[in-house]
Amino acid sequence: MSVKIEDIQKLRGATGAGMMDAKAALEEANGDYDKAVELMRVKGVAKAEKKADRTASAGVIQSYVHGEKIGVLVEINCETDFVARTDDFKSFATDVAMHIAASNPQYLNSEAIPATELKKEQSTIEKEVVASGKPKEFAQKIVEGKLNKWYEEVCLMNQKFIKEPEKTIEQLTKELIGKLGENIVIARFVRFELGVK
């Protein structure tokens, strides 16, 4: 099937993909633009998985201050200074800092949660489930579900992005990796709120 050059250019603009990648995605999707965008997203995530082991030692420390009451510093790494200077990378860093200010995550990801804190939360959830009288065969699944919901509240990478709630910060990061072609890592962050210790 032949695809229109306008569709290829539109897809390139939306995804940052190369001409041949955009053309191939449109051909695979039989000219369906929305399906091609989804294919590009899936391929971007696959690319991100392949790049996860590569060293990311360049990047930026982004700051964000909201109304002189909340301040955020976040370190985001990539592989080269070239990528760190791109508009896409800078925009991503700003968005992540703004998200942290708004959503107040406690930890970067589930691995960063101290074992004692995780055990305490898991114990509380287990007691809740037992008290609710749910059958034992469902109890473990319910505990896992509630624990995942808690991760969404306290872990930055699991949180839904404030500007696009259908994506998590982790998905947003993987999409950018697919688009820019380098490993990108949110390394650490700190959030200050006036009067809160």
N, C-alpha and C positions, 0 to 999 in steps of 0.2 A: 504494500500500500504506500502511495506517495503522500507526504504530509506537506502542509503549506509552510513556507518560510516564515510567515508572520507568527504561526503557532510555535515554531522552533524558537524564534526570538523572544516571544512572550514567556515561554517556559524557561529559557536561559535567564531572563530578567528576574523571574520569580525564584529560581533555585540557585543561580550562580554556576550552573553546570556548563560544560563545554558544548560546542555546537553539535558534535557527533553524539555525545551522550544524550542531549535533548532530543535529537532526531531519532535515535534508537528507542528512547522511552516512548515517544509519540507513535512510532511504528508498532512497538510491542502492545500499546494500548489501543491500536486501531484508530488513531486520530482523536481519541477521547482525552481532552486536556486534563480534566480532574483526575482520571485514572493515571495519566502520565506523571502528574505531580506526586501522586501517592507512590508510584513506582520509584521515582527519584528519591523520595523520602526514605523508602525501605533500603534502597541501594546506599544512601548516605549513612544510614545506621550500620549497615554491613561494613562499609569502609571504616567507620569509627571503631568498630570492634577490632579490625585488623591493625589499626594505628595505636591502640591502647597501650602497647608495650614500649612505644617510642618515647624517648626522653623529651620532656617539655621543660626547658630551662630559661626560655625568654618569656616575655609577657609584660603585664602591667600590674601596678597596684592602683586600683580605682577607688576614689572617694566619692561619697554622696552625703549631703546634709539636707535634711528635711525640716524646714521651718525653724532652724536653729535649736531644735529640741532633740532630734535623732541624727546620729552620725554613723556612717559605715565605712570601713576600709575592707577591701577584698582583693586578694592576690589571685590572678588568673594567669596561668602559664600556657605557652605554646612553644613550638619548636624553633621558630626564627623571629628575629626582629621585624622582618618584612611583613609577616602575618600580624604581628602585634600592632603595626601601624595602620592596618587596613580599617576602613570605616566599619565593616561588618564586625570585626573583633572589638573595636572600641565601643560600638553600639551595644554589643553583647555584654561587655564589662559594666557599662552604665546600667543596663537593664537588670543585671544580677545584683548590683549594689542597691538599686532602687527596690528590688524585690525583697532583699534582706531587711531593709528599713521598714517596709510595709508588713512583712510576714513574721519577722522575729524568730527565725529558726534557732534552735539551741545547739545543733550539731551539724557538721558538714554532711555526714551520711550515717547509716546504721552502724558501720564499723567504728565510728568515732564515739559512740555512746559508751560510757564506762560500764564495765560488767556489772557492778553493783546496782547502778541505775536501771539497767536493762532487766536484771533479775527482779528488782523491786516492782517495776511496771508489769512484768509478766506474772508475778505472784498476785498482784492486785487484780489483773484481768481474770486469772484463773479462779480467784475467789468469787468474783462477780458472776462468772459462768456457772460455777457450782451452785451459788445461791439462787440463780435463775431457774434451776431445776431442769436444765437441758439434758437430753440423753447423752451418756458418756461417748457414744460413737460419733456424735457431732461436736462434742466439747473441744477437741483439739483443733478442728477446723475453725471454730468460732474464735478460739484464742488466737490463732494465726491471723485471722481476718482483722481482729481488733488491734493486734500488734502492728500489722501493716498500716492500719488507719492512724495509729499513734506515730509511726514513722513519718507519715505524710504531714503531721502537725509539727514535729520537732526536728526533722532532718531536711536540710536545704535541698539536697538532690532529689528527694521524694516529694517535695512540695509542688503543687500546681502553680505554674507561672502566672503571676497576677494579670499580665496583659493578654495571655492566651491560656485560659484555665483548662483547655483540653490537653495541654502538654505539661509534663513535669520539667523541672530544671534539668534533670538528666537527659530527657529527650531533646530539649532545646540545645544542650551541649553537643549531643551526638549529631544533630542536624548540622550544626556549625562545623563540626569536624568533617562531615561529608562534603560540605560546601567549600571549605578552605583547604582541605587536603592535608591537614596537620593534626597531630594529637593536641587536644586542648584540655586543661585540667584546672578546675577550681580548687586551688590549693588550701586556702584558709580565709577566714574572715573574722572581723570583730565588729560588734554593734554597740554603740553607746546611746543611752537614752537619759536625758537630763533628769536628775533626781532619783534615778533607779540604780541601785548598786548591784 
